[in-house]
């Protein structure tokens, strides 16, 4: 997959208050990368997580 699209990693984010999305992301092999803030639909910043899957960790 990574060679086909010439990527070194895939990153995805979700809000901290969304544990269902966190579980789906982790079940798909991504690991927590760092805590960040993302704008919500109201424009205010919300605490969030960034997850990453690196090419060398892809099965």
C-alpha angles and dihedrals in degrees: 000000000000094000093050093059097027097238129151095198145357120226130193132176137206137174117265090236092062106079092164091063091044091056093049091049093049092046087057092059103261121136130213108267103176147322115262141164121246130185115257125216088270090056095248119124117254129196108256145168130237116209126194139198113195123207092241091054096049114113 
